[in-house]
Amino acid sequence: MAKHPPDPEIEVPSAVDTESYPDSAAVAPSETPPNNRLSRRSFLSHLGAAGLAVAAPPVLASTSTPVAPPPVASEEGLTEGTIAINLRVNGQSHALQLDPRTTLLDCLRENLALSGTKKGCDHGQCGACTVHVNGRRVNSCLSFAVMHRNDEITTIEGIGQPDHLHPMQVAFIEHDGYQCGYCTSGQIMSAVAVLKENVGPTDADVKQAMYGNICRCGAYSNIVAAVQQVRHSS
């Protein structure tokens, strides 16, 4: 049988000197390499392929892993004891830092400089602090500001301005529905709410609807006349 030339890629180990290393005779490799022995080229090819597999990004894993949501903005920089809150007042949004115990009344007057809302008894008994929350009248001294994050708040400043008065403000002026004027803003806010409420037609009905607003000057008859004028005209 013809002999093929040796494969240059296969390393054939040289003979072992059994005199210098007597124990090596038992472990010396045979002259013929085993059939499953890899050549240097094959070994390097497999090694390179393994390296690429390790370095390659896990494509399937990355597509199946859900993307983490963006981090939520922290409330860093807040004064100790305060919370961040957004209030919408008279159609405008206001970003505030408040003590959570702050009443809506104090927030309007002290933090937003809307001094038209008055602090009378501070116990919900006089109505001087009346504002509208989502169209309904509320005693702002009895409500915490943090309770109204998603509400639409309206104060007397949002009802009308000197150059564009609400009809109820005009009627209060015509009928002299105020004397000292301290309760007037709360009276007007309640009167405007009465226009949208199911209130009977008589003066007694109006008095009953406005009973939560106290006028220390006693201008009740004038106030009722102003409310009735706007109700009849509308």
PAZAPA-4460 file (N, C-alpha, C; in steps of 0.05 Angstrom, whole numbers, plus 32768, in hexadecimal, padded with zeros to 4 digits):
% residues 234
    n_x    n_y    n_z   ca_x   ca_y   ca_z    c_x    c_y    c_z   seq   type   mol
   8011   7FE8   8000   8000   8000   8000   8012   8019   8000     1      M     A
   800A   802D   7FF0   801A   8045   7FEE   8018   8055   8007     2      A     A
   802E   8061   800F   802E   8071   8028   802A   808E   8020     3      K     A
   8018   809B   802E   8013   80B8   802A   8027   80C8   803A     4      H     A
   802F   80DE   8030   8041   80EF   8040   8034   80F9   8059     5      P     A
   8043   80FC   806E   8038   8105   8088   802A   8120   8086     6      P     A
   8015   8122   8095   8007   813C   8096   8018   8150   80A4     7      D     A
   801E   8167   8097   802F   817B   80A5   8021   8188   80BC     8      P     A
   8006   8187   80BD   7FF8   8194   80D3   7FF8   8183   80EC     9      E     A
   7FFE   8169   80EA   7FFE   8158   8101   801A   8157   810D    10      I     A
   801C   815D   8126   8036   815C   8133   803B   813F   813D    11      E     A
   8051   8135   8134   8059   811A   813C   806E   811C   8152    12      V     A
   8069   8113   8169   807C   8116   817F   8096   8107   8179    13      P     A
   80AB   8112   8181   80C5   8105   817E   80C8   80EE   8192    14      S     A
   80DB   80DD   818C   80E0   80C6   819E   80EA   80D0   81B9    15      A     A
   80E2   80C1   81CD   80E9   80C9   81E8   8103   80B9   81EF    16      V     A
   8115   80C7   81FC   812E   80BB   8205   8128   80AB   821E    17      D     A
   8125   8091   821A   811E   8080   8231   8135   807C   8245    18      T     A
   814D   8081   823D   8163   8080   8250   8163   8097   8263    19      E     A
   815D   80AF   8258   815C   80C7   826A   8143   80C7   827A    20      S     A
   812C   80BD   826E   8113   80BD   827C   8107   80A0   827B    21      Y     A
   8111   808F   828C   8109   8073   828B   80EB   806F   828F    22      P     A
   80DD   8081   829E   80C1   807D   82A3   80AF   8086   828C    23      D     A
   80BC   8093   8279   80AC   809E   8263   80A5   808A   824E    24      S     A
   80B1   8073   824F   80AC   805F   823B   808F   8056   823C    25      A     A
   8084   8055   8254   8068   804B   8257   8054   805F   824D    26      A     A
   805B   807A   824D   8047   808E   8246   804E   809B   822C    27      V     A
   8063   8092   821E   806C   809F   8205   8056   809B   81F1    28      A     A
   8050   80B0   81E2   803B   80AE   81CD   8044   809C   81B7    29      P     A
   8031   8090   81AA   8037   807F   8194   8040   808F   817C    30      S     A
   804C   8082   8169   8056   808F   8151   803E   8099   8140    31      E     A
   8028   808B   8141   8011   8093   8130   7FFD   80A2   8141    32      T     A
   7FF6   80BB   8139   7FE3   80CA   8149   7FC7   80BE   8148    33      P     A
   7FB8   80C0   815E   7F9D   80B5   815E   7F8B   80C3   814A    34      P     A
   7F76   80B4   8142   7F64   80C0   812D   7F55   80D8   8137    35      N     A
   7F50   80DA   8151   7F40   80F1   815C   7F51   8108   8164    36      N     A
   7F6B   8108   815D   7F7C   811F   8164   7F78   8136   8151    37      R     A
   7F75   814E   815C   7F70   8166   814B   7F8B   8171   8141    38      L     A
   7F8A   817B   8129   7FA1   8189   811F   7FA2   81A5   812B    39      S     A
   7FB9   81B2   8128   7FBC   81CD   8134   7FA8   81E0   8127    40      R     A
   7FA4   81DD   810D   7F91   81EF   80FF   7F75   81EB   8109    41      R     A
   7F6D   81D2   810C   7F52   81CC   8117   7F4F   81D6   8133    42      S     A
   7F63   81D2   8143   7F62   81DB   815F   7F5F   81F9   8161    43      F     A
   7F6F   8208   8151   7F6D   8225   8151   7F52   822E   8146    44      L     A
   7F47   8220   8132   7F2D   8228   8128   7F17   8225   813C    45      S     A
   7F18   820E   814B   7F04   820A   8160   7F07   821E   8177    46      H     A
   7F20   8224   817D   7F24   8237   8193   7F1A   8253   818B    47      L     A
   7F1E   825B   8172   7F14   8275   8169   7EF6   8276   8169    48      G     A
   7EE9   8261   8161   7ECC   8260   8160   7EC1   8261   817C    49      A     A
   7ECE   8254   818F   7EC4   8255   81AB   7EC7   8271   81B6    50      A     A
   7EDD   827F   81AF   7EE0   829A   81B9   7ECB   82AD   81AE    51      G     A
   7EC4   82A9   8195   7EAF   82BA   8189   7E94   82B5   8197    52      L     A
   7E8F   829C   819D   7E75   8295   81AA   7E73   82A2   81C5    53      A     A
   7E8A   82A2   81D4   7E89   82AF   81EF   7E86   82CD   81ED    54      V     A
   7E94   82D9   81D9   7E94   82F6   81D7   7E7A   8301   81CB    55      A     A
   7E6C   82F1   81BC   7E54   82FB   81AE   7E3E   8302   81C2    56      A     A
   7E2F   8318   81BE   7E1A   8320   81D0   7E03   830C   81CF    57      P     A
   7DF5   8308   81E5   7DDF   82F5   81E6   7DC6   8301   81D8    58      P     A
   7DC4   82FE   81BE   7DAF   830B   81AF   7D93   8302   81B8    59      V     A
   7D90   82E7   81BA   7D75   82DD   81C1   7D6E   82E6   81DD    60      L     A
   7D81   82E5   81EF   7D7B   82ED   820B   7D73   830A   820D    61      A     A
   7D81   831B   81FD   7D7B   8337   81FF   7D60   833E   81F4    62      S     A
   7D57   832F   81E0   7D3D   8335   81D4   7D26   832B   81E6    63      T     A
   7D2B   8316   81F6   7D16   830B   8206   7D14   8319   8222    64      S     A
   7D29   8327   822A   7D29   8334   8244   7D1B   834F   8242    65      T     A
   7D07   8354   8253   7CF9   836E   8251   7D0B   8385   8258    66      P     A
   7D06   839B   824A   7D16   83B3   824F   7D0D   83C0   8269    67      V     A
   7D20   83C7   827A   7D1A   83D3   8294   7D0E   83EF   8290    68      A     A
   7CFA   83F7   829F   7CEF   8412   829C   7D03   8427   82A4    69      P     A
   7D00   843F   829A   7D12   8454   82A1   7D10   845B   82BF    70      P     A
   7D25   8463   82CB   7D24   8469   82E8   7D11   8480   82EE    71      P     A
   7D03   847D   8304   7CF0   8491   830D   7D00   84A8   8319    72      V     A
   7CF8   84C0   8312   7D05   84D8   831C   7D02   84D9   833B    73      A     A
   7D18   84DB   8348   7D18   84DC   8366   7D11   84F8   836F    74      S     A
   7D09   84FA   8389   7D03   8514   8394   7D1A   8520   83A3    75      E     A
   7D31   8520   8395   7D49   852B   83A2   7D47   8549   83A3    76      E     A
   7D53   8555   83B6   7D53   8572   83B9   7D3C   857D   83C9    77      G     A
   7D2A   856B   83D2   7D14   8575   83E2   7D1D   857D   83FE    78      L     A
   7D10   8591   8408   7D15   8599   8424   7D0A   8584   8436    79      T     A
   7D19   857F   844C   7D11   856A   845E   7CF4   856F   8468    80      E     A
   7CE4   855A   8468   7CC9   855C   8471   7CB5   8565   845C    81      G     A
   7CBD   8569   8443   7CAB   8572   842E   7CA8   855C   8419    82      T     A
   7C94   855E   8409   7C8F   854C   83F3   7C8B   855C   83D9    83      I     A
   7C90   8550   83C2   7C8B   855D   83A9   7C6E   8558   83A0    84      A     A
   7C62   856D   8397   7C45   856B   838F   7C40   857F   8378    85      I     A
   7C2F   8577   8366   7C26   8588   8351   7C08   858F   8355    86      N     A
   7C01   85A8   8355   7BE6   85B0   8358   7BDE   85C1   8340    87      L     A
   7BC5   85BC   8337   7BBB   85CC   8320   7BA6   85E0   832C    88      R     A
   7BAD   85F9   832A   7B9C   860E   8336   7B96   8623   8321    89      V     A
   7B7D   8629   831D   7B74   863D   8309   7B7F   8637   82ED    90      N     A
   7B81   861E   82E6   7B8A   8616   82CC   7BA8   8615   82C8    91      G     A
   7BB7   8619   82DD   7BD4   8618   82DB   7BDF   8603   82EF    92      Q     A
   7BF4   85F5   82E6   7C01   85E1   82F7   7C18   85ED   8307    93      S     A
   7C1B   85E5   8320   7C2F   85F0   8331   7C3E   85D9   833F    94      H     A
   7C59   85D8   833B   7C69   85C4   8349   7C72   85D0   8364    95      A     A
   7C6B   85C2   8379   7C70   85CC   8394   7C7E   85B8   83A6    96      L     A
   7C8B   85C2   83BB   7C96   85B2   83D0   7C87   85BA   83EA    97      Q     A
   7C78   85A8   83F5   7C67   85AE   840B   7C6A   859B   8422    98      L     A
   7C66   85A6   843A   7C62   8594   8451   7C48   8586   844C    99      D     A
   7C47   856C   844F   7C2E   855D   844A   7C16   8566   845B   100      P     A
   7C1C   8575   8471   7C06   857E   8482   7BFB   8599   8479   101      R     A
   7C05   85A4   8463   7BFC   85BF   845A   7BE0   85BD   844F   102      T     A
   7BCF   85CF   8459   7BB3   85CF   844F   7BB3   85DC   8433   103      T     A
   7B9D   85D6   8425   7B9A   85E3   840B   7B99   8601   840D   104      L     A
   7B8C   860B   8422   7B8A   8628   8427   7BA6   8634   842A   105      L     A
   7BB6   8629   843B   7BD1   8634   8440   7BE2   8632   8427   106      D     A
   7BDF   861C   8418   7BEE   8619   83FF   7BE7   862F   83EB   107      C     A
   7BCD   8635   83E8   7BC4   8649   83D5   7BCF   8665   83DE   108      L     A
   7BCD   866B   83F7   7BD5   8686   8400   7BF3   8689   8403   109      R     A
   7C00   8675   840F   7C1D   8679   8415   7C2F   866F   83FF   110      E     A
   7C28   865A   83F1   7C3A   864F   83DC   7C34   8659   83C0   111      N     A
   7C1A   8660   83BB   7C13   8669   83A0   7C0B   8686   83A0   112      L     A
   7C0B   8694   83B7   7C06   86B0   83B9   7BEA   86B7   83AE   113      A     A
   7BD7   86A5   83B1   7BBB   86AA   83A9   7BAC   86B2   83C3   114      L     A
   7BAF   86CB   83CA   7BA4   86D4   83E4   7B87   86DB   83E3   115      S     A
   7B7A   86D8   83CC   7B5D   86DD   83CB   7B4D   86CA   83DC   116      G     A
   7B57   86B1   83DF   7B4A   869E   83F1   7B52   86A5   840E   117      T     A
   7B3E   86AB   841E   7B43   86B6   8439   7B43   86A0   844F   118      K     A
   7B53   86A4   8463   7B53   8693   847B   7B43   86A1   8490   119      K     A
   7B2B   8695   8496   7B1A   86A1   84AA   7B1C   8693   84C4   120      G     A
   7B0C   867D   84C7   7B0D   866F   84E1   7B22   8659   84E1   121      C     A
   7B2A   8650   84CA   7B3D   8639   84C7   7B32   861F   84D2   122      D     A
   7B17   861E   84D5   7B0A   8606   84DF   7AF3   85FD   84CE   123      H     A
   7AF0   8608   84B6   7ADB   8600   84A4   7AC0   860A   84AC   124      G     A
   7ABE   8620   84BB   7AA4   8629   84C5   7A9A   8643   84B8   125      Q     A
   7AAC   8652   84AB   7AA4   866C   84A1   7AA2   866D   8483   126      C     A
   7AAF   865C   8474   7AAD   865C   8457   7ABE   8670   8449   127      G     A
   7ACF   8680   8457   7ADF   8694   844A   7AF4   8687   8438   128      A     A
   7AFB   866E   843D   7B10   8661   842D   7B05   8650   8417   129      C     A
   7AEC   8653   840F   7ADF   8642   83FB   7AED   8644   83E0   130      T     A
   7AF3   862D   83D5   7AFE   862B   83B9   7AEE   8615   83AB   131      V     A
   7AF3   8612   8391   7AE7   85FD   8382   7AFC   85E7   837C   132      H     A
   7AF5   85CF   8381   7B05   85B7   837A   7AF5   85A6   8367   133      V     A
   7AFD   85A5   834E   7AEE   8596   833A   7AD2   85A0   8338   134      N     A
   7ACE   85BA   833B   7AB4   85C6   8337   7AA3   85C7   8350   135      G     A
   7AAC   85BB   8366   7A9C   85BB   837E   7AAA   85CC   8394   136      R     A
   7A9A   85DA   83A4   7AA5   85EB   83B8   7AB0   85DB   83D0   137      R     A
   7AC7   85E4   83DA   7AD5   85D6   83EF   7AE0   85EB   8402   138      V     A
   7ADF   85E5   841C   7AED   85F5   8430   7B0B   85EE   842F   139      N     A
   7B1B   85FF   8424   7B37   85F8   8420   7B47   85F6   843A   140      S     A
   7B3D   8601   8450   7B4B   85FF   8469   7B49   85E2   8475   141      C     A
   7B36   85D3   846B   7B32   85B8   8476   7B3D   85A2   8463   142      L     A
   7B4C   85AA   844F   7B55   8597   843B   7B74   859A   8438   143      S     A
   7B82   8584   8438   7B9F   8584   8434   7BA5   8587   8416   144      F     A
   7BBA   8596   8410   7BC1   859B   83F4   7BC9   8581   83E6   145      A     A
   7BD5   856E   83F5   7BDE   8555   83E8   7BC6   8544   83DF   146      V     A
   7BAE   854B   83E7   7B97   853B   83E0   7B8D   8542   83C4   147      M     A
   7B99   8557   83B8   7B8E   8562   839F   7BA2   8562   8388   148      H     A
   7BB2   854C   8386   7BC6   854B   8371   7BB9   854B   8355   149      R     A
   7BA3   853D   8352   7B97   853A   8337   7B7D   854A   8334   150      N     A
   7B79   855E   8345   7B61   856E   8345   7B65   8588   8337   151      D     A
   7B4E   8593   832E   7B4E   85AE   8322   7B43   85C1   8337   152      E     A
   7B55   85D3   8341   7B4E   85E5   8356   7B4A   8601   834B   153      I     A
   7B34   860E   8354   7B2E   8629   834B   7B2A   863B   8363   154      T     A
   7B38   8652   8363   7B35   8666   8378   7B27   867E   836E   155      T     A
   7B23   8692   837F   7B15   86AA   8376   7B24   86B8   8360   156      I     A
   7B3F   86B5   835F   7B4F   86C1   8349   7B49   86B4   832F   157      E     A
   7B40   869A   832F   7B39   868D   8317   7B1D   8691   830D   158      G     A
   7B0C   869D   831E   7AF0   86A4   8317   7AEF   86BC   8305   159      I     A
   7AFE   86D1   830D   7AFE   86E9   82FD   7B13   86FD   8307   160      G     A
   7B1B   870F   82F6   7B2E   8724   82FC   7B21   8740   82FA   161      Q     A
   7B2E   8754   8305   7B21   876F   8304   7B19   8778   82E8   162      P     A
   7B28   8770   82D4   7B21   8778   82B8   7B0E   8764   82AB   163      D     A
   7B08   874F   82B8   7AF6   873B   82AD   7AE8   872C   82C4   164      H     A
   7AD4   8739   82CF   7AC7   872E   82E7   7AB3   8719   82E0   165      L     A
   7AAF   8706   82F2   7A9A   86F2   82EF   7A7F   8700   82F5   166      H     A
   7A6A   86F8   82E8   7A4F   8704   82EE   7A48   8705   830B   167      P     A
   7A51   86F1   831A   7A4B   86F1   8337   7A5A   8707   8345   168      M     A
   7A72   870C   833D   7A81   8722   8349   7A74   873D   8342   169      Q     A
   7A6B   8740   832A   7A5D   8758   8322   7A44   875C   8333   170      V     A
   7A35   8747   8337   7A1C   8748   8347   7A22   8750   8364   171      A     A
   7A37   8745   836F   7A3F   874C   838B   7A45   876A   838D   172      F     A
   7A51   8775   8379   7A57   8792   8379   7A3E   87A2   8377   173      I     A
   7A2C   879A   8364   7A13   87A9   8360   7A01   87A8   8379   174      E     A
   7A00   8792   8387   79EF   878F   839E   79FD   8794   83B8   175      H     A
   7A15   879D   83B7   7A24   87A3   83D0   7A24   878A   83E2   176      D     A
   7A2C   8774   83D6   7A2B   875A   83E4   7A43   8756   83F6   177      G     A
   7A4F   876B   83FE   7A66   8769   8411   7A69   8783   8420   178      Y     A
   7A76   8782   8437   7A7C   879A   8446   7A9A   879B   844B   179      Q     A
   7AA3   878A   845E   7AC0   878A   8463   7ACF   877B   844C   180      C     A
   7AC1   8768   843F   7ACC   875A   8428   7ADC   8742   842F   181      G     A
   7AE0   873C   8448   7AF1   8725   844F   7AE5   870A   8447   182      Y     A
   7ACA   8708   844A   7ABD   86EF   8443   7AB5   86EE   8426   183      C     A
   7AB9   8703   8417   7AAD   8706   83FC   7AB6   86F1   83E9   184      T     A
   7AD0   86EB   83E9   7ADA   86D8   83D5   7ACE   86BC   83DA   185      S     A
   7ACB   86B4   83F3   7ABF   869B   83F9   7AA1   869B   83F3   186      G     A
   7A94   86B2   83F8   7A77   86B5   83F1   7A74   86B2   83D2   187      Q     A
   7A84   86BE   83C3   7A82   86BD   83A6   7A87   86A1   839B   188      I     A
   7A9C   8694   83A7   7AA2   8679   839E   7A8A   8666   83A3   189      M     A
   7A7E   8669   83BA   7A66   8658   83C0   7A4F   8660   83AE   190      S     A
   7A4B   867A   83A9   7A35   8683   8398   7A38   8678   837B   191      A     A
   7A50   8678   8371   7A55   866E   8356   7A4F   8650   8355   192      V     A
   7A56   8641   836B   7A4F   8625   836C   7A31   8620   836D   193      A     A
   7A23   8632   837A   7A06   862F   837C   79F9   8630   8360   194      V     A
   7A05   863F   834E   79FA   8641   8333   79F8   8626   8325   195      L     A
   7A0A   8613   832D   7A0A   85F9   8320   79FD   85E3   8332   196      K     A
   79F4   85EB   834A   79E8   85D8   835C   79CA   85D8   835A   197      E     A
   79BE   85C3   8363   79A0   85C0   8362   7994   85CF   837A   198      N     A
   7991   85E9   8377   7987   85FA   838D   796C   8605   8384   199      V     A
   795A   8606   8397   793F   8610   8391   793F   862E   8389   200      G     A
   7929   8638   8380   7928   8653   8374   7926   866A   8388   201      P     A
   791E   8664   83A1   7918   867A   83B4   7931   8684   83C2   202      T     A
   792D   869B   83CF   7943   86A6   83DF   794A   8694   83F6   203      D     A
   7936   8687   8401   793C   8674   8417   794D   865D   840E   204      A     A
   7948   8655   83F5   7959   863F   83EA   7976   8648   83E7   205      D     A
   797A   8661   83DE   7995   866B   83DB   79A2   866D   83F7   206      V     A
   7993   8677   840B   799F   8679   8426   79A7   865E   8430   207      K     A
   7997   864A   842B   799D   862F   8434   79B6   8625   8426   208      Q     A
   79B9   862B   840C   79D0   8621   83FD   79EA   8630   8405   209      A     A
   79E7   8648   840F   79FF   8658   8416   7A04   8659   8435   210      M     A
   79F7   8647   8443   79F8   8649   8461   7A15   8644   846B   211      Y     A
   7A27   8638   845D   7A42   8633   8466   7A54   864B   8464   212      G     A
   7A4B   8661   8459   7A5B   867A   8457   7A50   868F   8469   213      N     A
   7A60   8698   847C   7A58   86AB   8490   7A61   86C7   8488   214      I     A
   7A4F   86DB   848B   7A56   86F7   8486   7A54   8705   84A2   215      C     A
   7A6A   870C   84AD   7A69   8719   84C8   7A5E   8735   84C7   216      R     A
   7A5D   8740   84AF   7A52   875B   84AC   7A33   875A   84A8   217      C     A
   7A28   8742   84A3   7A0B   873F   84A1   7A00   8748   8486   218      G     A
   7A0F   8745   8470   7A04   874E   8456   79F6   8737   8448   219      A     A
   79E8   8727   8456   79DC   870F   844A   79C7   8715   8435   220      Y     A
   79B5   8729   843B   79A0   872F   8427   79AC   8739   840D   221      S     A
   79C1   8748   840E   79CE   8751   83F6   79DC   873A   83E7   222      N     A
   79E7   8728   83F6   79F4   8711   83E9   79DF   8700   83DA   223      I     A
   79C8   86FB   83E7   79B3   86EB   83DB   79A9   86F9   83C2   224      V     A
   79A6   8713   83C3   799C   8722   83AC   79B0   8720   8394   225      A     A
   79CA   8720   839A   79DE   871E   8385   79DD   8702   8379   226      A     A
   79DA   86EE   8389   79D9   86D2   837F   79C0   86CE   836E   227      V     A
   79AA   86D9   8377   7991   86D5   8368   7992   86E4   834D   228      Q     A
   799E   86FB   834D   79A1   870A   8333   79AF   86F9   831E   229      Q     A
   79C5   86ED   8326   79D4   86DD   8313   79C5   86C4   830B   230      V     A
   79B7   86B8   831E   79A8   86A0   8318   7991   86A6   8304   231      R     A
   7984   86BD   8308   796E   86C4   82F6   7978   86CC   82DA   232      H     A
   798E   86D9   82D9   7999   86E2   82BF   79A5   86CB   82AF   233      S     A
   79AD   86B6   82BD   79B9   869F   82AF   79A4   868A   82A9   234      S     A
***
